[in-house]
Amino acid sequence: MNNILNKICKDKIIEIKEAKNKLSLDELKKNIKKKKFAFSKQIDNFKFDNKTCLIAEIKKASPSKGIFRENFDHVNIAKEYINNGVACLSIITEKKYFLGSKEYIKDIRKFTNIPILCKDFFVDLYQIYEASVLGADCVLILIKNTNKNLINDMYELAINLGLDVILETHNEKEMEIALKFEKAIIGINNRNLEDFTVNINNTINLYNLFELHERKVICESGINSHEDIKKIKNETNINNFLVGESIIRSSSISEKISSLLK
């Protein structure tokens, strides 16, 4: 997986260079409208209302598992998510390996104000500006494979633009880095990036080891049922769940979301 991550990031650097040639950073900045941390506010709202905060992911494919849904219509999927009470959307924009698109955010933003996470592999400050211009409210920075100075610079820029930041962690070492950023939302990914195995106990163990009760924390990967959500809630104080594959693969998105939130 390390090799895949390295390859994705190298290709992303090339992609951003090409994007800068088409639209310079100075031109991109002209379209910036400062955001208002809508993503974290939505997390707070759902906690206040005692409702499970489901961040539903629009994800067509992954490099390890291929295409999740053949009849993939991002607009209809987003509308079905929203109509069934999800808190936020996570939209994968990486196109080469995950078959995502930046246009997905633009298309969906036209008909809804629901908070949107732009999920990609962030390797350049240009992408933070770009996410804001596209209409996103939040960016996810993968601590693994990201230089500490770049993490700091991207975090500071995002906060200055009113964008929320999720710092994604997988282990103790990454958590120690993430906790240094006071305004960041902490994402705990249950997928082992070395062998692709998934264990939701990773969230429970890291949450309790670092006593994260005062932080906003999102449980990512491996949530397949209401029982999984209930287990996480019972053993931590987490109310936020990023779920993609189990919803996208289901025969009925509406029924799946309903079963998760029951």
C-alpha positions in Angstrom: 0.0 0.0 0.0 2.9 2.3 0.7 4.0 1.9 -2.9 0.4 2.7 -4.1 0.3 5.8 -1.8 3.7 6.9 -3.1 2.5 6.4 -6.7 -0.8 8.3 -6.1 1.0 11.2 -4.5 3.6 11.4 -7.3 0.9 11.4 -9.9 -1.0 14.0 -8.0 2.0 16.3 -8.0 2.1 16.0 -11.8 -1.7 16.6 -12.0 -1.4 19.8 -9.9 1.4 21.1 -12.0 -0.8 20.7 -15.1 -3.7 22.4 -13.3 -1.5 25.4 -12.4 -0.6 25.7 -16.1 -4.3 25.9 -17.0 -5.3 28.2 -14.1 -2.6 30.0 -12.1 -2.7 30.3 -8.4 -3.3 34.0 -8.6 -6.3 33.5 -10.9 -7.6 30.7 -8.6 -7.4 33.0 -5.6 -9.7 35.5 -7.2 -12.6 33.1 -6.9 -12.2 32.4 -3.2 -15.1 33.1 -0.9 -14.3 32.6 2.8 -16.2 29.7 4.4 -17.7 29.5 7.9 -16.6 26.1 9.2 -19.9 24.6 8.3 -18.7 21.0 8.5 -17.7 21.2 12.2 -20.9 23.2 13.0 -23.0 20.4 11.5 -21.1 17.8 13.7 -22.0 20.0 16.7 -25.6 20.3 15.6 -26.1 16.6 15.3 -24.6 15.9 18.7 -26.8 18.6 20.3 -29.9 17.0 18.7 -28.7 13.5 19.8 -28.6 12.3 16.2 -26.0 10.1 14.7 -23.8 12.2 12.4 -23.4 10.1 9.2 -20.9 11.5 6.7 -21.9 9.6 3.6 -19.3 9.1 0.9 -19.7 9.4 -2.9 -17.2 7.0 -4.1 -17.2 5.1 -7.3 -14.2 2.9 -7.0 -10.9 2.1 -5.1 -7.6 0.8 -6.4 -7.9 -2.3 -4.2 -11.5 -3.3 -4.9 -12.4 -1.8 -8.3 -15.7 -0.3 -9.2 -18.3 -0.3 -6.4 -21.4 0.7 -8.4 -21.8 0.4 -12.2 -24.9 2.7 -12.5 -23.1 5.5 -10.7 -24.8 8.9 -10.8 -23.3 11.2 -8.3 -26.1 13.7 -8.4 -28.8 11.1 -7.7 -26.7 9.4 -5.1 -26.2 12.8 -3.3 -29.9 13.6 -3.4 -30.8 10.1 -2.0 -28.2 10.6 0.8 -29.6 14.0 1.7 -33.2 12.9 1.6 -32.4 10.1 4.1 -30.9 12.4 6.7 -27.2 12.2 6.4 -25.3 15.1 8.1 -22.6 15.7 5.5 -21.2 14.4 2.2 -17.7 13.2 1.5 -16.9 13.5 -2.1 -13.9 11.7 -3.6 -12.3 13.9 -6.3 -9.2 11.8 -7.1 -9.8 10.7 -10.7 -7.0 8.3 -11.7 -7.3 5.7 -9.0 -10.7 6.3 -7.4 -12.5 7.5 -10.6 -13.7 10.6 -8.8 -14.1 14.1 -10.1 -13.8 17.7 -8.9 -16.9 18.4 -11.0 -18.9 16.2 -8.5 -18.6 18.9 -5.9 -19.6 21.7 -8.3 -22.6 19.7 -9.5 -23.8 18.9 -6.0 -23.2 22.3 -4.6 -25.7 23.7 -7.1 -28.7 22.2 -5.4 -27.7 21.9 -1.7 -25.9 23.7 1.1 -25.1 20.5 3.0 -21.5 20.5 4.3 -19.1 18.8 1.9 -15.8 17.2 2.5 -13.4 17.3 -0.4 -11.5 14.0 -0.2 -8.4 13.7 -2.2 -4.6 13.3 -1.8 -3.4 16.8 -0.8 0.1 17.5 -1.7 0.1 21.2 -2.5 -1.4 24.4 -1.1 -3.0 25.0 -4.5 -5.5 22.1 -3.7 -6.7 23.9 -0.6 -7.6 27.0 -2.5 -9.2 24.8 -5.2 -11.3 22.9 -2.7 -12.7 26.1 -1.4 -13.5 27.4 -4.9 -15.2 24.1 -5.9 -17.6 24.6 -3.0 -16.2 22.3 -0.3 -16.4 23.1 3.4 -13.7 20.7 4.6 -10.5 19.0 3.5 -9.0 15.7 4.7 -5.2 15.6 5.1 -3.6 12.2 5.3 -0.8 12.3 7.9 0.7 9.2 6.5 3.0 10.1 3.6 2.7 13.9 4.2 5.6 16.1 5.3 5.0 17.7 8.7 5.8 21.2 7.4 3.3 20.7 4.5 0.6 19.5 7.0 1.2 22.6 9.0 1.0 24.9 6.0 -2.1 23.3 4.6 -3.8 23.3 8.0 -3.1 27.0 8.5 -4.3 28.0 5.0 -7.5 26.0 5.3 -8.3 27.5 8.7 -7.6 31.0 7.3 -10.1 30.2 4.5 -12.8 29.1 6.9 -12.4 25.4 5.9 -12.5 22.7 8.4 -9.6 20.2 8.4 -9.8 16.5 9.1 -6.4 15.0 10.0 -6.6 11.3 9.2 -4.7 9.0 11.5 -4.2 5.2 11.6 -1.9 4.7 14.5 -0.3 6.2 17.7 2.5 8.0 15.9 0.1 9.7 13.5 -2.3 10.6 16.4 0.5 12.3 18.3 1.0 14.6 15.2 -2.7 15.2 14.7 -3.3 16.3 18.3 -0.9 19.2 17.9 -3.5 20.9 15.7 -6.1 22.3 18.1 -8.8 23.2 15.6 -8.5 20.0 13.5 -11.1 17.3 13.4 -9.4 13.9 14.1 -10.2 11.1 11.7 -9.4 7.6 12.8 -9.2 5.2 9.8 -9.8 1.5 10.7 -8.2 0.3 7.5 -4.6 -0.9 7.9 -2.8 0.7 5.0 -0.1 -2.0 5.0 -2.4 -5.0 4.3 -5.9 -3.5 3.8 -7.4 -5.3 6.8 -10.2 -3.4 8.6 -10.8 -3.5 12.3 -13.1 -1.0 14.0 -11.4 -1.7 17.3 -8.6 0.6 16.0 -10.9 3.6 16.6 -11.8 2.4 20.1 -8.2 1.7 21.1 -6.8 5.0 19.8 -9.7 7.0 21.1 -9.3 5.6 24.7 -5.5 5.6 24.6 -5.3 9.3 23.9 -8.5 10.2 25.9 -10.0 12.1 23.0 -13.3 13.0 24.8 -12.7 16.8 24.2 -12.0 16.5 20.5 -14.2 16.0 17.5 -13.4 12.5 16.2 -14.7 10.7 13.1 -14.7 6.9 12.8 -13.7 6.0 9.2 -13.9 2.7 7.4 -15.5 -0.7 8.3 -18.9 0.6 9.4 -21.3 -1.9 7.9 -24.2 -2.0 10.3 -26.1 -0.3 13.1 -24.4 -2.8 15.5 -21.0 -1.4 14.4 -22.1 2.2 15.1 -23.6 1.1 18.5 -20.3 -0.6 19.5 -18.3 2.5 18.7 -20.7 4.7 20.6 -20.8 2.4 23.6 -17.0 2.2 24.0 -16.2 5.8 23.0 -17.9 9.2 22.9 -17.8 9.2 19.1 -21.0 10.3 17.2 -19.5 10.8 13.8 -19.1 8.1 11.2 -17.7 8.3 7.6 -19.3 5.5 5.6 -18.9 4.9 1.9 -18.5 1.4 0.6 -21.2 -0.3 2.5 -23.8 2.3 1.4 -22.6 2.5 -2.2 -22.6 -1.3 -2.7 -26.0 -1.8 -1.2 -29.0 -2.6 -3.4 -31.0 0.2 -1.7 -29.1 3.3 -0.5 -32.2 4.5 1.4 -32.7 1.2 3.2 -29.0 1.0 4.1 -28.9 4.5 5.5 -32.1 3.8 7.4 -30.6 0.6 8.9 -27.5 2.4 9.9 -29.3 5.2 11.7 -32.1 3.3 13.3 
